[in-house]
Amino acid sequence: MHSQWTTTAFEIPGYRITNNLGVVRGIIVRSRSILGNFAAGIQTLVGGNITILTDLCERARQD
């Protein structure tokens, strides 16, 4: 039976890593103030990147 593992380890004793998929990132959900939510809503009307929310996500990744 063929088994496939996904790991964050650099090595696993007795096994050979055959494929590196790169950096994995996630998002932490945080809340904004009512004014921040209002500003994000205005940005969605214009379209494009919602900078208020992406900045919040990037700060959460650094924490």
SULMO-V372806 format. One record per residue. N is the residue number from 1. SS is DSSP state (2 for helix, 1 for strand, 0 for the rest). D_LAST is the distance of its C-alpha to the last C-alpha in Angstrom with 2 decimals. Layout:
n=N ss=SS d_last=D_LAST
n=N ss=SS d_last=D_LAST
This chain:
n=1 ss=0 d_last=41.16
n=2 ss=0 d_last=38.40
n=3 ss=0 d_last=34.86
n=4 ss=0 d_last=31.68
n=5 ss=0 d_last=28.38
n=6 ss=0 d_last=24.86
n=7 ss=0 d_last=22.58
n=8 ss=0 d_last=19.54
n=9 ss=0 d_last=21.82
n=10 ss=0 d_last=23.43
n=11 ss=0 d_last=26.74
n=12 ss=0 d_last=28.55
n=13 ss=0 d_last=31.69
n=14 ss=0 d_last=34.78
n=15 ss=0 d_last=33.22
n=16 ss=0 d_last=32.82
n=17 ss=0 d_last=29.90
n=18 ss=0 d_last=31.66
n=19 ss=0 d_last=29.04
n=20 ss=0 d_last=25.56
n=21 ss=0 d_last=23.84
n=22 ss=0 d_last=20.99
n=23 ss=0 d_last=17.24
n=24 ss=0 d_last=15.98
n=25 ss=0 d_last=13.09
n=26 ss=0 d_last=12.30
n=27 ss=0 d_last=11.26
n=28 ss=0 d_last=9.62
n=29 ss=0 d_last=12.21
n=30 ss=0 d_last=11.77
n=31 ss=0 d_last=14.88
n=32 ss=0 d_last=16.24
n=33 ss=0 d_last=19.02
n=34 ss=2 d_last=22.55
n=35 ss=2 d_last=22.91
n=36 ss=2 d_last=19.84
n=37 ss=2 d_last=21.29
n=38 ss=2 d_last=24.66
n=39 ss=2 d_last=23.56
n=40 ss=2 d_last=21.94
n=41 ss=2 d_last=25.29
n=42 ss=2 d_last=27.22
n=43 ss=2 d_last=25.32
n=44 ss=2 d_last=26.22
n=45 ss=2 d_last=29.84
n=46 ss=2 d_last=29.79
n=47 ss=0 d_last=28.07
n=48 ss=0 d_last=25.83
n=49 ss=0 d_last=22.10
n=50 ss=0 d_last=20.53
n=51 ss=2 d_last=18.41
n=52 ss=2 d_last=17.07
n=53 ss=2 d_last=15.55
n=54 ss=2 d_last=14.48
n=55 ss=2 d_last=12.68
n=56 ss=2 d_last=10.85
n=57 ss=2 d_last=10.03
n=58 ss=2 d_last=8.94
n=59 ss=2 d_last=6.53
n=60 ss=2 d_last=5.18
n=61 ss=2 d_last=5.49
n=62 ss=2 d_last=3.83
n=63 ss=0 d_last=0.00
